[in-house]
Amino acid sequence: MRHSSRLTKQIYRSLFLSLQADAKKFPGGITALAGVLGMNPTTLANHLNPDHEALPPSFSVLLEIIIHCQAKATIFSLAYLIGQATIDVDLSLEQTEPKCQVKTFLSLVASTSTLLKEGSDAAQDFHFDASERQKLRPLLLHLMQITTQLYNSFNE
């Protein structure tokens, strides 16, 4: 798919809206972020605005914005473009020591057991109602987070 750089902001509007929102959340907003990036505030605002005809920001500026703003909404939007999803995992908790890996593994086993029990109980009628889904969602998320932490610790 070939298109003008100016059309990029319209085609991927949701991504640019996320990027713009993340930039606005930076302490001091887009003006302060522009100062950190060494850019003119109006220029940066125009680059981020999907309704403005200015070109989108360069890849290096995009990376700097993501890093400085901890732009989770932007990353989520990027992942969504390729059919992926992101989850929050506190990477500062990861330990590569064998004892920590074993503790994380045992935590994973316990979380899996809890999820299987709750899920099996809820699935007896072959349907998850709203209250059952509400109960299972945090268990699933916790299981994914622990799995990711353990997986990442094995890769270090």
N, C-alpha and C positions, 0 to 999 in steps of 0.2 A: 504494500500500500504506500504510494508516494503522494505526499501532500505538502503544501507550503508550511513553513515553520510557523507562520501566523495562524494557520488553521489548527495547529497542535493544541492550542489552548481551548479551542472550541470542541474539538473531537474528544479531548480528555478533560472536559470541564470539571468533572467531579474530583479529579486529581488536583487540579489547580485551585479549586475551592478549598480542598483539605490543606494544601500547601499555604494558601493565603490565611486560613484560619489558624494554622500552627504558627505562622509568622506573627500574626496579631497577638497571640498569647505570649510572645517573647516579652520579658520585662521591659517596658518602655515601648512596646509595639514595633511596628515596621520601621519607624524612625530610628529607634535604638539598634535594631538588628542591622539596618543599613550602615550605621556607624561602625559596628563590629566588622562588617564585611568590607568596609572602605568604599561604600557606594553612596550615591545620591539617593535620599529617601524616596523622592518622587519616581525616580527611575526604577528602583526596586519594587515599589508599589505597582507601577505599571506592568513590570515583568510578571508579577504574581496575579494580576487581575485578569481573569479569563474573558472579561468583556472589553478589555483594552486591546487596541491593535498592536501594541508593542510586542516584540518578539518574546518568547518565553526565556527564563533565565538559562544560562549555560549549565552544562552538567556539573561543573565544578562549583558554581554558585548554589545549585540545587543540593549538592552534597553538604556544603557548608551550612545551609539553612537547616537541613535535616539534623545535622550534628549539634549545632548551636541551640536549636529549638526543641531537641528531643522530639522530633515531629512524628509521633506515633500515628496520627490520623493520615498523614501523607504516606507512611510506610504501609499502613493498612490498605489504602487506595491503590498503591503500586502492586501489592500482592494480589489484590482483587482482580486487577487487569489480566493476570495470568491464571486465574482460578485458584489462587492460594489464599490462606488466611494466616494471620499472626496471632500469637498469644503472648501475654506478659509473663516473662520468667525473670526472676531476680538472679541475674548472672553473678552478682557479687557473693551469692551463697554457695556457689559451686566450689567444691573441693575435689582435688584429684588424689588425695591420700586414700589408700585402700580402706581404712576404717570409715572414712566419710562416704566412700562409694558404697560400702556394705550397708551403712545406716540409711542411705538414700534408697538403696534397693529394698531394704526391709520396709521402709516407708511406702514404697511403690506397691509392694505386696499387700500391705495393710489397706492402702487406698483402693486397690483393685478388689480386694475381698469385700470391703464396705460397698463399693459400687455394684458388685455382682449380687450381693444380698438385697440391697435396696431395689436394684433394677429387676431382679427376679420376682421379688414381692409385687412390684408395681406392674409387671408384665403378665401376671396371672390371668387377667381378663383380656389379654392381647390388645391392650390399648393403654397409652400413657395419657392420663388426664392432666389438666393444667397444674394441679398441686403436685402431682408426681414429677412432671417435667421440671417444676420449680425446685424440687428436692434433688433431682438427679443432675441438673446443670452444674451446680458448684462442685459436685463430686467428680463429674467428668472433667471440668476445668482443672481441678486440683490434680487429678490423675495425669492429665496432659503436661502440666507444669513439672511434676516430679519426674515423669518419663523424659522430658526434655533436659532437665538438669542432669539426670543420670547419663543420658546419651552424650551430652556435651562433656561431661567429666571423663568419659571413656575416650573422647577424641583429643584430649589435651595431653 
